[in-house]
Amino acid sequence: MYKARVKKEKITVKIQTLQNRIEGNVYLLPNARITDMLNQEGSQFIPITDAKIYSLKSGSLVDEAEFVTINKNQVVLIVEKR
């Protein structure tokens, strides 16, 4: 079965959890907002590409990954990085 590919917009974000700050890219449908992604039913995780993970305590880089997912329940703050 063929599934059409949906074009998405790449948005660079900073996401804060209780222990870490993650900087990377999320992908939104055209004209969608970050809050739309957070409120989307059926998806508990946020996929992030080109992720850099920093410790909130020290500010130092903890890890880097081409792809990570984060549970939406762990998000304290998310902002678009300009």
Backbone as a chain_set.jsonl record, in Angstrom:
{"seq": "MYKARVKKEKITVKIQTLQNRIEGNVYLLPNARITDMLNQEGSQFIPITDAKIYSLKSGSLVDEAEFVTINKNQVVLIVEKR", "coords": {"N": [[0.835, -1.163, 0.0], [0.598, 2.169, -0.854], [1.715, 5.093, 0.705], [1.206, 8.488, 0.814], [3.735, 10.933, 0.961], [4.059, 13.391, 3.393], [4.764, 16.764, 3.335], [6.753, 18.539, 5.616], [7.526, 21.217, 7.892], [10.694, 22.232, 9.006], [11.615, 23.007, 12.247], [13.674, 24.648, 14.497], [14.287, 23.992, 17.859], [14.36, 24.576, 21.445], [14.177, 22.485, 24.138], [13.163, 21.993, 27.41], [13.606, 19.815, 30.116], [13.162, 18.371, 33.402], [15.778, 17.781, 34.036], [17.448, 18.203, 31.847], [18.425, 20.155, 28.919], [17.43, 20.233, 25.648], [18.453, 20.706, 22.398], [17.451, 20.953, 19.084], [15.871, 19.757, 16.057], [12.438, 19.817, 15.197], [9.584, 18.637, 13.374], [6.938, 20.073, 11.703], [3.579, 20.071, 10.447], [2.581, 22.0, 7.562], [1.691, 25.331, 8.402], [1.133, 24.611, 11.007], [1.357, 24.77, 14.606], [3.707, 24.718, 17.356], [2.352, 24.034, 19.667], [0.227, 22.6, 18.593], [1.472, 20.232, 17.861], [2.178, 19.276, 20.39], [-0.318, 18.82, 21.5], [-1.371, 16.825, 19.964], [-3.291, 13.973, 19.518], [-2.736, 10.504, 20.215], [-0.013, 10.351, 19.858], [2.636, 10.061, 21.888], [5.224, 10.83, 22.044], [7.867, 13.118, 21.141], [9.559, 13.468, 18.216], [12.955, 14.228, 17.573], [15.506, 15.64, 15.647], [19.063, 15.833, 14.966], [19.985, 16.298, 17.601], [21.167, 17.908, 20.539], [22.126, 17.422, 23.79], [22.035, 18.896, 26.885], [23.211, 19.297, 30.249], [21.208, 20.601, 32.828], [22.165, 21.415, 35.278], [25.029, 21.788, 35.077], [25.332, 22.889, 32.585], [26.829, 21.787, 30.644], [27.57, 19.906, 27.635], [26.028, 16.847, 27.271], [25.37, 14.752, 25.554], [25.075, 13.87, 22.061], [22.955, 13.274, 19.274], [21.723, 11.893, 16.218], [19.057, 11.327, 16.097], [16.46, 11.451, 18.431], [13.813, 10.7, 20.748], [11.415, 12.253, 22.831], [9.446, 11.943, 25.708], [6.335, 13.466, 25.903], [5.299, 14.109, 28.39], [7.501, 14.748, 29.883], [8.305, 17.243, 29.198], [9.02, 20.483, 30.172], [9.336, 23.022, 29.213], [9.185, 24.483, 26.002], [10.61, 26.093, 23.293], [10.82, 27.988, 20.274], [13.815, 28.195, 18.55], [15.631, 30.874, 17.389]], "CA": [[0.0, 0.0, 0.0], [1.361, 3.417, -0.979], [1.323, 6.214, 1.564], [1.756, 9.743, 0.321], [4.643, 11.605, 1.887], [3.562, 14.705, 3.77], [5.842, 17.736, 3.546], [6.709, 19.188, 6.922], [8.428, 22.342, 8.107], [11.687, 21.993, 10.049], [11.668, 24.078, 13.239], [14.707, 24.431, 15.505], [13.699, 24.263, 19.167], [14.991, 24.252, 22.719], [13.213, 21.812, 25.004], [13.697, 21.803, 28.752], [12.989, 18.846, 31.013], [13.603, 18.663, 34.765], [17.216, 17.567, 34.18], [18.214, 18.507, 30.638], [17.967, 21.043, 27.85], [17.669, 19.575, 24.368], [18.343, 21.583, 21.234], [17.39, 20.161, 17.864], [14.83, 20.078, 15.08], [11.182, 19.084, 15.118], [8.965, 18.816, 12.063], [5.517, 20.383, 11.816], [2.803, 20.204, 9.217], [2.482, 23.405, 7.168], [0.769, 26.182, 9.163], [0.891, 24.086, 12.353], [2.117, 25.409, 15.68], [4.326, 23.769, 18.276], [1.293, 23.551, 20.569], [-0.549, 21.587, 17.869], [2.249, 18.999, 17.971], [2.091, 18.812, 21.775], [-1.694, 18.399, 21.791], [-1.789, 15.789, 19.013], [-3.723, 12.709, 20.113], [-2.177, 9.285, 19.666], [1.442, 10.39, 19.805], [3.118, 10.428, 23.213], [6.628, 11.22, 21.958], [8.269, 14.154, 20.197], [10.797, 13.112, 17.526], [13.889, 15.348, 17.438], [16.709, 15.297, 14.885], [20.256, 16.651, 15.23], [19.792, 16.689, 18.998], [22.254, 18.135, 21.484], [21.54, 17.325, 25.115], [22.856, 19.604, 27.875], [22.829, 19.21, 31.651], [20.722, 21.867, 33.364], [23.003, 21.793, 36.419], [26.355, 22.278, 34.703], [25.294, 23.542, 31.286], [27.739, 21.097, 29.72], [27.01, 18.977, 26.657], [26.003, 15.485, 27.788], [25.306, 13.797, 24.447], [24.564, 14.304, 20.76], [22.378, 12.163, 18.526], [21.016, 12.267, 14.994], [17.619, 11.179, 16.327], [15.973, 11.051, 19.753], [12.422, 11.043, 21.024], [11.206, 12.628, 24.225], [8.078, 11.806, 26.156], [5.708, 14.78, 26.08], [5.084, 14.345, 29.819], [8.749, 15.213, 30.478], [8.583, 18.603, 28.725], [8.688, 21.586, 31.06], [9.329, 24.236, 28.402], [9.652, 24.316, 24.634], [10.602, 27.368, 22.572], [11.449, 28.007, 18.953], [15.128, 28.838, 18.571], [15.781, 31.714, 16.191]], "C": [[0.893, 1.244, 0.0], [0.822, 4.462, -0.029], [1.988, 7.462, 1.033], [2.644, 10.36, 1.393], [4.119, 13.022, 2.133], [4.756, 15.623, 4.01], [5.644, 18.404, 4.897], [7.753, 20.285, 6.989], [9.405, 22.002, 9.225], [11.771, 23.222, 10.946], [12.757, 23.72, 14.249], [14.157, 24.88, 16.856], [14.689, 24.006, 20.296], [13.898, 23.654, 23.587], [13.868, 21.614, 26.366], [12.891, 20.744, 29.472], [13.452, 19.205, 32.421], [15.122, 18.57, 34.904], [18.049, 18.053, 33.005], [17.593, 19.606, 29.795], [18.357, 20.36, 26.549], [17.465, 20.594, 23.269], [18.373, 20.706, 19.994], [16.239, 20.612, 16.989], [13.608, 19.194, 15.269], [10.538, 19.427, 13.782], [7.465, 18.963, 12.221], [4.852, 20.396, 10.446], [2.734, 21.689, 8.847], [1.382, 24.128, 7.958], [0.421, 25.645, 10.55], [1.77, 24.835, 13.346], [2.733, 24.325, 16.563], [3.269, 23.203, 19.226], [0.403, 22.503, 19.901], [0.148, 20.23, 17.979], [2.122, 18.424, 19.384], [0.714, 18.259, 22.111], [-2.2, 17.283, 20.892], [-2.103, 14.477, 19.735], [-2.989, 11.538, 19.453], [-0.662, 9.265, 19.564], [1.964, 10.926, 21.132], [4.542, 10.975, 23.188], [6.866, 12.285, 20.891], [9.559, 13.698, 19.536], [11.661, 14.356, 17.306], [15.105, 14.869, 16.655], [17.83, 16.268, 15.228], [20.239, 17.187, 16.66], [21.117, 16.857, 19.736], [21.608, 18.213, 22.858], [22.516, 17.915, 26.133], [22.315, 19.353, 29.277], [22.329, 20.572, 32.113], [21.614, 22.353, 34.501], [24.306, 22.446, 35.985], [26.355, 23.077, 33.403], [26.157, 22.855, 30.248], [26.991, 20.13, 28.806], [27.137, 17.558, 27.183], [26.085, 14.475, 26.651], [24.806, 14.492, 23.191], [24.02, 13.083, 20.043], [21.682, 12.692, 17.279], [19.505, 12.231, 15.195], [17.362, 10.747, 17.765], [14.472, 11.328, 19.799], [12.316, 11.366, 22.502], [9.724, 12.5, 24.545], [7.501, 13.189, 26.434], [5.499, 15.12, 27.549], [6.335, 14.881, 30.512], [9.066, 16.668, 30.119], [8.096, 19.628, 29.739], [8.492, 22.857, 30.241], [9.814, 23.887, 27.006], [9.531, 25.68, 23.934], [11.279, 27.205, 21.216], [12.746, 28.78, 19.062], [15.293, 29.614, 17.285], [17.21, 32.055, 15.947]], "O": [[1.839, 1.335, 0.783], [-0.386, 4.692, 0.036], [3.201, 7.488, 0.826], [2.332, 10.309, 2.583], [3.783, 13.747, 1.197], [5.65, 15.3, 4.792], [4.534, 18.782, 5.272], [8.733, 20.282, 6.243], [8.989, 21.533, 10.284], [11.973, 24.339, 10.468], [12.762, 22.616, 14.794], [13.633, 25.986, 16.994], [15.699, 23.323, 20.13], [12.828, 24.24, 23.751], [14.995, 21.126, 26.457], [11.661, 20.758, 29.452], [14.076, 20.249, 32.611], [15.7, 19.204, 35.787], [19.246, 18.291, 33.16], [16.416, 19.94, 29.93], [19.507, 19.953, 26.382], [16.435, 21.266, 23.212], [19.22, 19.821, 19.869], [15.701, 21.706, 17.156], [13.722, 17.985, 15.473], [10.917, 20.405, 13.138], [6.799, 18.1, 12.794], [5.48, 20.691, 9.429], [2.821, 22.546, 9.726], [0.288, 23.598, 8.151], [-0.486, 26.162, 11.202], [2.778, 25.444, 12.985], [2.327, 23.164, 16.516], [3.298, 22.015, 19.548], [-0.118, 21.614, 20.575], [-0.505, 19.203, 18.168], [1.973, 17.213, 19.549], [0.591, 17.335, 22.914], [-3.339, 16.84, 21.039], [-1.271, 13.947, 20.471], [-2.663, 11.591, 18.267], [-0.089, 8.236, 19.208], [1.764, 12.095, 21.463], [5.018, 11.52, 24.184], [6.167, 12.344, 19.88], [10.571, 13.55, 20.221], [11.161, 15.406, 16.904], [15.67, 13.819, 16.959], [17.589, 17.373, 15.714], [20.452, 18.377, 16.893], [22.048, 16.068, 19.58], [20.663, 18.973, 23.069], [23.667, 17.49, 26.229], [21.107, 19.213, 29.468], [22.956, 21.591, 31.824], [21.803, 23.557, 34.675], [24.654, 23.526, 36.462], [27.276, 23.854, 33.15], [26.214, 23.289, 29.097], [25.931, 19.609, 29.154], [28.238, 17.113, 27.506], [26.779, 13.464, 26.76], [24.195, 15.558, 23.252], [24.556, 11.983, 20.184], [21.125, 13.79, 17.279], [18.763, 12.985, 14.567], [17.969, 9.796, 18.256], [13.939, 12.089, 18.992], [13.047, 10.812, 23.323], [8.865, 12.897, 23.757], [8.122, 13.993, 27.129], [5.519, 16.294, 27.919], [6.242, 15.416, 31.617], [9.993, 17.256, 30.675], [6.924, 19.645, 30.116], [7.607, 23.664, 30.527], [10.74, 23.093, 26.842], [8.485, 26.327, 23.983], [12.186, 26.392, 21.046], [12.778, 29.887, 19.601], [15.113, 29.062, 16.199], [17.523, 32.754, 14.984]]}, "num_chains": 1, "name": "protein.A"}
